[in-house]
């Protein structure tokens, strides 16, 4: 009997999962609360969850970001805009007939394991509609539930506060004194945008530094240059790339930014050409971490202070999967152990596509994970034994903590190039396990006969 699989989410992860499942002949049904495919890339969709702002572009290059099964147009810029990416995802869905398999406007609110010998999963939506499936793929993304400082900083701020998720265009900063908190890609983009319209320099506050990587190094997109080194151990790549970066642009400290707390490839770098330009022109100024607020004044940890009208919290997102109980997620979804960052260790009929934090682009990783899920559901790929899975997960965690640290989502961390190369090897190993299992079954049936 053909298995039925629910795919929750119709962003890049969900679309990749649907395509891979359909390619395997599996009956797959997608769910998304929005009215069209594309997830968080789609501005103006009915979900209202997109954090995309007017100036948003990819921070990984086109050729390193596109799906292997569906290339981005060759005449596109190296770093396409968010709107181009949204159109690309819509075209991907159209080209492979995915929209016919998606239930749009249906928000999944509950996913529970069905009781009884038949097993399966009951998927329930906000409108009360429910359906049974043999397996569930969680592909709802994790960049939509805004994270704010917790606990809050002491004191009271009397100005305006917003999270980067709610930012759309720089007009909101016109004539205002602005402080952006954070050092990620969104923080830098917003600081640059604000610097052209605000009053005085934009203040960029952070307790910890990061490496700033320009979008081009030696005339090529920087991630392509890094890709040329992908066969080397990451420590050697780190030394080479960090040396090249120091020669090309210098250290972050040269621009008044705090020193990175770890080496390149250990903390996620920020990809930006424009922030360095605005820093060297005095239109953005670095500040240390916040100590407290007093009205419209921010007091920093070094004893200095500034008056500001607007604070933008570019402080990231919580990993939230609201439709699954703690039984499946544990106390913290960020720390959920998964085999190959895909399969639930207690029940592989529950899988995840996109619950990762990659050193590079996301789409090729999502595509690789989707193919792994589809092969497992169809039976072409067999997982190793539970003890082997546990040992593999433990090895991954130990290596991730050594590289990135125990407090930086080590469960979710992957090295882009290493992971994309590893998944095909795992697929081949799983095919071998599947053939052996089939041969043993045939042998046992022959013995019984």
C-alpha positions as CSV (number, residue, x, y, z in Angstrom):
1,X,0.0,0.0,0.0
2,X,1.3,3.5,-0.9
3,X,2.3,5.5,2.1
4,X,0.8,8.9,2.8
5,X,3.0,11.6,4.2
6,X,2.2,15.0,5.6
7,X,4.6,17.8,4.9
8,X,4.1,20.8,7.2
9,X,5.3,24.0,5.6
10,X,5.5,25.2,2.0
11,X,8.7,27.2,2.2
12,X,11.9,26.0,0.6
13,X,12.2,23.0,3.0
14,X,8.6,21.9,2.5
15,X,8.8,22.3,-1.3
16,X,12.0,20.3,-1.5
17,X,10.4,17.5,0.7
18,X,7.2,17.4,-1.5
19,X,9.2,17.2,-4.7
20,X,11.4,14.4,-3.4
21,X,8.5,12.4,-2.0
22,X,6.5,12.7,-5.3
23,X,9.6,11.7,-7.2
24,X,9.6,8.5,-5.2
25,X,6.0,7.8,-5.9
26,X,4.9,8.6,-2.4
27,X,1.5,10.2,-1.8
28,X,2.4,13.5,-0.1
29,X,0.2,16.3,1.2
30,X,1.6,19.7,2.1
31,X,0.1,22.2,4.6
32,X,0.8,25.9,4.9
33,X,-1.1,28.7,6.6
34,X,-0.1,31.1,3.7
35,X,-1.9,31.4,0.4
36,X,1.1,30.6,-1.8
37,X,4.4,28.7,-1.7
38,X,7.7,30.2,-0.7
39,X,7.5,30.6,3.0
40,X,9.3,33.4,4.7
41,X,10.7,34.7,1.4
42,X,7.2,35.8,0.2
43,X,6.4,39.3,1.3
44,X,2.7,40.1,1.6
45,X,1.5,36.5,1.9
46,X,-1.4,35.7,4.1
47,X,0.8,34.1,6.8
48,X,2.2,37.5,7.8
49,X,5.4,35.8,9.0
50,X,7.9,37.0,6.4
51,X,10.8,39.0,7.8
52,X,11.9,40.1,4.3
53,X,12.7,43.8,4.1
54,X,13.1,46.0,1.0
55,X,16.9,45.7,0.8
56,X,17.1,42.0,1.6
57,X,19.3,40.0,-0.8
58,X,20.9,36.5,-0.5
59,X,24.1,36.5,1.5
60,X,25.2,33.3,-0.3
61,X,25.9,33.3,-4.0
62,X,23.4,32.2,-6.6
63,X,25.4,29.2,-7.8
64,X,25.9,27.9,-4.2
65,X,22.3,28.5,-3.2
66,X,20.2,27.1,-5.9
67,X,18.6,23.6,-5.8
68,X,20.6,21.1,-7.8
69,X,17.4,20.0,-9.5
70,X,16.4,23.5,-10.5
71,X,19.0,26.1,-11.4
72,X,18.5,29.8,-10.9
73,X,18.6,31.8,-14.2
74,X,22.2,32.3,-15.3
75,X,21.6,36.0,-16.1
76,X,20.6,36.7,-12.5
77,X,23.0,38.7,-10.3
78,X,25.3,36.7,-8.0
79,X,23.3,37.8,-5.0
80,X,19.6,37.9,-5.9
81,X,17.0,40.0,-4.1
82,X,14.4,38.4,-1.7
83,X,11.7,39.1,-4.3
84,X,13.7,37.2,-7.0
85,X,14.1,34.3,-4.6
86,X,10.4,34.3,-3.8
87,X,9.7,34.1,-7.6
88,X,12.2,31.3,-8.0
89,X,10.5,29.3,-5.3
90,X,7.1,29.9,-6.9
91,X,8.5,28.8,-10.3
92,X,10.0,25.7,-8.6
93,X,6.5,24.8,-7.2
94,X,4.9,25.4,-10.6
95,X,7.5,23.4,-12.6
96,X,7.1,20.3,-10.5
97,X,3.4,20.5,-10.0
98,X,3.7,20.9,-6.2
99,X,0.8,23.4,-5.7
100,X,-1.7,20.6,-6.5
101,X,-0.5,18.7,-3.5
102,X,-0.5,21.6,-1.0
103,X,-3.4,22.6,1.2
104,X,-2.9,26.4,1.4
105,X,-4.5,28.5,4.1
106,X,-4.5,25.6,6.6
107,X,-2.5,26.1,9.7
108,X,-1.5,22.9,11.5
109,X,-2.1,23.1,15.2
110,X,-1.6,19.6,16.4
111,X,0.4,16.5,15.3
112,X,-0.1,13.4,17.5
113,X,0.9,9.8,17.2
114,X,-2.2,7.7,16.6
115,X,-3.0,5.0,19.1
116,X,-3.6,1.4,18.2
117,X,-1.9,-1.2,16.0
118,X,-2.3,0.7,12.8
119,X,-0.1,3.5,14.1
120,X,0.3,6.6,12.0
121,X,-0.1,10.3,12.7
122,X,-3.1,12.5,13.1
123,X,-2.6,16.0,11.7
124,X,-5.2,18.6,12.9
125,X,-5.6,22.2,11.5
126,X,-6.9,25.4,13.1
127,X,-10.3,25.0,11.4
128,X,-10.7,21.5,13.0
129,X,-9.9,19.6,9.8
130,X,-7.8,16.5,10.5
131,X,-6.3,13.7,8.5
132,X,-4.2,10.5,9.1
133,X,-0.8,9.9,7.7
134,X,1.8,7.2,7.8
135,X,4.6,9.7,8.3
136,X,5.1,13.4,9.0
137,X,7.8,15.8,7.7
138,X,8.3,18.9,9.8
139,X,9.4,21.7,7.5
140,X,8.0,24.8,9.1
141,X,11.2,26.8,9.3
142,X,12.7,28.5,12.4
143,X,13.2,32.1,11.5
144,X,9.8,33.5,12.4
145,X,9.4,33.5,16.2
146,X,11.3,36.6,17.2
147,X,13.8,36.4,20.1
148,X,14.1,39.4,22.4
149,X,16.5,39.8,25.3
150,X,15.5,37.6,28.2
151,X,15.7,38.8,30.9
152,X,15.1,42.3,29.7
153,X,17.8,44.9,30.3
154,X,17.4,47.0,33.5
155,X,15.6,50.3,33.4
156,X,12.9,51.7,31.2
157,X,13.4,52.8,27.6
158,X,10.9,55.5,26.5
159,X,11.6,55.4,22.8
160,X,10.4,53.0,20.1
161,X,11.5,49.3,20.0
162,X,11.1,46.8,17.2
163,X,12.5,43.5,16.3
164,X,14.4,43.0,13.0
165,X,11.5,40.7,12.0
166,X,9.2,43.7,11.8
167,X,11.5,46.0,9.8
168,X,10.5,46.6,6.2
169,X,11.9,50.0,4.9
170,X,14.2,52.7,6.2
171,X,11.6,55.5,6.2
172,X,10.7,54.4,9.8
173,X,14.1,55.8,10.9
174,X,13.9,59.2,9.2
175,X,15.2,61.9,11.5
176,X,15.5,59.5,14.4
177,X,18.5,58.5,16.5
178,X,18.8,54.8,15.9
179,X,20.6,51.9,17.7
180,X,20.7,48.4,16.2
181,X,21.5,45.6,18.6
182,X,23.2,42.5,17.1
183,X,26.0,41.6,14.6
184,X,24.2,39.3,12.2
185,X,23.4,39.9,8.6
186,X,20.0,41.5,9.3
187,X,21.6,43.8,11.9
188,X,24.2,45.0,9.4
189,X,21.7,45.5,6.6
190,X,19.3,47.5,8.8
191,X,22.2,49.6,10.2
192,X,23.3,50.5,6.7
193,X,19.7,51.3,5.6
194,X,19.1,53.5,8.6
195,X,22.4,55.3,8.2
196,X,21.1,57.1,5.1
197,X,18.1,58.6,6.7
198,X,18.6,58.8,10.5
199,X,19.8,61.6,12.7
200,X,23.5,61.2,13.4
201,X,25.4,57.9,13.1
202,X,23.6,54.6,13.7
203,X,24.9,52.9,16.8
204,X,25.7,49.2,16.4
205,X,25.7,47.5,19.8
206,X,27.0,44.1,20.6
207,X,28.7,42.2,23.4
208,X,30.5,39.9,21.0
209,X,32.2,40.4,17.7
210,X,32.0,38.5,14.4
211,X,34.1,38.3,11.3
212,X,32.8,40.5,8.5
213,X,33.2,38.7,5.1
214,X,32.7,40.8,2.0
215,X,30.5,39.4,-0.7
216,X,33.4,39.3,-3.2
217,X,37.0,38.2,-2.5
218,X,39.6,38.4,-5.3
219,X,36.8,39.1,-7.8
220,X,34.7,36.1,-7.0
221,X,31.8,35.5,-4.6
222,X,33.3,34.8,-1.2
223,X,31.5,31.5,-0.6
224,X,32.7,30.2,-4.0
225,X,36.3,30.9,-2.9
226,X,35.6,29.0,0.3
227,X,34.1,26.2,-1.7
228,X,37.4,25.7,-3.5
229,X,38.9,24.8,-0.1
230,X,36.0,22.5,0.9
231,X,38.0,19.2,0.7
232,X,40.4,20.5,3.4
233,X,39.8,19.9,7.1
234,X,38.0,22.9,8.6
235,X,40.9,24.0,10.8
236,X,43.1,24.3,7.7
237,X,40.4,26.1,5.8
238,X,40.0,28.4,8.7
239,X,43.6,29.4,8.8
240,X,43.8,30.0,5.0
241,X,40.5,31.9,4.8
242,X,41.2,34.0,7.9
243,X,44.6,34.9,6.5
244,X,43.0,35.9,3.2
245,X,40.4,37.9,4.9
246,X,43.0,39.8,7.0
247,X,44.9,40.7,3.9
248,X,41.8,41.7,1.9
249,X,40.0,43.9,4.5
250,X,41.8,43.6,7.9
251,X,40.3,42.6,11.2
252,X,36.9,43.7,12.6
253,X,38.8,45.7,15.3
254,X,40.3,47.9,12.5
255,X,36.7,49.2,12.0
256,X,36.0,49.7,15.7
257,X,34.1,46.5,16.1
258,X,34.7,44.1,19.0
259,X,37.0,41.1,18.3
260,X,35.3,37.9,17.3
261,X,35.0,35.4,20.2
262,X,36.1,32.5,18.0
263,X,37.8,31.8,14.7
264,X,36.3,32.0,11.3
265,X,34.0,29.1,10.6
266,X,33.4,28.7,14.3
267,X,31.0,31.6,14.7
268,X,28.7,32.4,11.8
269,X,30.3,35.3,9.9
270,X,28.4,38.3,8.7
271,X,28.3,38.7,4.9
272,X,28.4,42.4,4.0
273,X,30.2,44.8,1.8
274,X,28.3,47.9,2.8
275,X,28.7,47.9,6.6
276,X,32.5,48.5,6.3
277,X,31.9,51.4,4.0
278,X,29.5,53.0,6.4
279,X,31.8,52.4,9.4
280,X,34.8,54.0,7.7
281,X,32.7,57.0,6.8
282,X,31.4,57.5,10.4
283,X,27.8,56.9,9.5
284,X,27.7,53.7,11.7
285,X,29.5,53.6,15.0
286,X,30.2,50.5,17.1
287,X,29.1,50.4,20.7
288,X,29.7,47.7,23.4
289,X,26.9,45.8,25.1
290,X,24.0,47.4,26.9
291,X,24.1,47.9,30.6
292,X,20.7,49.5,31.2
293,X,18.2,52.1,30.0
294,X,17.3,55.4,31.5
295,X,14.4,57.1,29.6
296,X,15.8,57.8,26.1
297,X,19.4,57.1,27.2
298,X,21.3,53.9,26.7
299,X,24.1,53.2,29.2
300,X,26.7,50.8,27.9
301,X,29.0,48.3,29.7
302,X,32.1,50.5,29.2
303,X,30.4,53.4,31.1
304,X,29.6,55.5,28.0
305,X,26.0,56.5,27.1
306,X,24.0,57.8,24.1
307,X,20.5,59.1,23.6
308,X,18.4,57.2,21.1
309,X,14.9,57.3,19.7
310,X,14.6,53.8,18.2
311,X,16.1,50.5,19.3
312,X,16.1,47.6,16.7
313,X,16.6,44.2,18.3
314,X,18.4,42.1,15.7
315,X,18.7,39.3,18.2
316,X,17.6,36.3,16.2
317,X,14.8,33.8,16.6
318,X,13.5,31.0,18.8
319,X,13.1,27.5,17.4
320,X,9.4,27.0,17.8
321,X,7.4,24.0,16.6
322,X,4.0,24.7,18.2
323,X,2.1,21.7,16.8
324,X,4.4,19.0,18.4
325,X,4.3,18.1,22.1
326,X,7.3,18.0,24.4
327,X,7.2,14.2,24.1
328,X,8.7,14.6,20.6
329,X,10.8,17.8,21.1
330,X,12.1,17.6,24.6
331,X,12.3,20.8,26.7
332,X,14.2,22.7,24.0
333,X,13.7,22.1,20.2
334,X,17.1,23.6,19.6
335,X,18.6,20.6,21.4
336,X,16.6,17.9,19.6
337,X,18.9,15.0,18.6
338,X,18.2,13.8,15.1
339,X,20.0,11.2,13.0
340,X,21.7,13.1,10.1
341,X,19.8,16.1,11.4
342,X,16.7,14.5,9.9
343,X,15.2,11.4,11.6
344,X,13.7,11.3,15.1
345,X,15.6,8.8,17.2
346,X,12.4,7.4,18.8
347,X,10.4,7.2,15.6
348,X,11.8,7.7,12.1
349,X,8.3,8.2,10.7
350,X,8.7,11.7,12.2
351,X,11.4,13.6,10.2
352,X,12.7,17.1,10.0
353,X,13.9,19.1,7.0
354,X,15.6,22.4,7.7
355,X,16.1,22.1,11.4
356,X,19.8,23.1,10.9
357,X,22.1,26.1,11.2
358,X,24.5,25.9,8.2
359,X,27.8,27.5,7.5
360,X,26.6,28.2,4.0
361,X,23.5,28.3,1.9
362,X,20.3,26.5,3.0
363,X,18.6,25.2,-0.1
364,X,21.1,22.5,-1.2
365,X,21.0,21.2,2.4
366,X,17.2,21.1,2.4
367,X,17.3,19.3,-0.9
368,X,19.7,16.7,0.4
369,X,17.7,16.1,3.5
370,X,14.5,15.8,1.5
371,X,15.9,13.1,-0.7
372,X,17.0,11.2,2.4
373,X,13.5,11.4,3.8
374,X,11.9,10.3,0.5
375,X,14.2,7.3,0.1
376,X,13.5,6.2,3.7
377,X,9.8,6.5,3.2
378,X,9.8,4.6,-0.1
379,X,12.0,1.8,1.4
380,X,15.1,2.4,-0.8
381,X,17.0,3.6,2.2
382,X,17.2,1.8,5.5
383,X,18.5,3.5,8.7
384,X,21.2,1.9,10.7
385,X,20.3,0.3,14.0
386,X,19.1,2.5,16.9
387,X,22.4,2.1,18.8
388,X,24.4,3.1,15.7
389,X,22.2,6.2,15.3
390,X,22.7,7.1,18.9
391,X,26.5,6.8,18.5
392,X,26.5,8.9,15.3
393,X,24.4,11.6,17.0
394,X,26.8,11.7,20.0
395,X,29.8,12.0,17.7
396,X,28.2,14.9,15.8
397,X,27.4,16.7,19.1
398,X,30.9,16.2,20.4
399,X,32.5,17.6,17.2
400,X,30.0,20.5,17.1
401,X,30.6,21.5,20.7
402,X,34.4,21.4,20.1
403,X,34.0,23.6,17.0
404,X,31.2,26.0,17.8
405,X,30.8,25.7,21.6
406,X,28.1,24.1,23.8
407,X,26.1,27.4,24.0
408,X,25.7,27.9,20.3
409,X,23.0,25.5,19.1
410,X,25.6,22.7,18.6
411,X,22.9,20.1,17.8
412,X,21.7,22.2,14.8
413,X,25.1,23.2,13.5
414,X,26.4,21.7,10.2
415,X,29.3,22.4,7.9
416,X,27.7,23.2,4.6
417,X,30.2,21.5,2.3
418,X,30.8,18.5,4.5
419,X,27.1,17.9,5.0
420,X,26.2,18.1,1.4
421,X,29.0,15.7,0.5
422,X,28.0,13.3,3.4
423,X,24.3,12.8,2.6
424,X,24.9,11.1,-0.7
425,X,27.3,8.7,1.0
426,X,24.7,8.0,3.7
427,X,22.1,7.3,1.0
428,X,24.4,4.8,-0.7
429,X,25.0,3.1,2.7
430,X,21.3,3.0,3.4
431,X,20.7,1.4,-0.1
432,X,23.2,-1.3,0.9
433,X,21.3,-1.9,4.2
434,X,18.0,-2.0,2.3
435,X,19.4,-4.7,-0.1
436,X,20.7,-6.7,2.7
437,X,17.4,-6.5,4.6
438,X,15.6,-7.6,1.5
439,X,18.0,-10.5,0.9
440,X,17.6,-11.7,4.6
441,X,13.8,-11.5,4.3
442,X,13.9,-13.6,1.1
443,X,16.2,-16.1,2.8
444,X,14.0,-16.4,5.9
445,X,10.9,-16.9,3.8
446,X,12.6,-19.6,1.9
447,X,13.6,-21.4,5.1
448,X,10.0,-21.2,6.4
449,X,8.7,-22.6,3.1
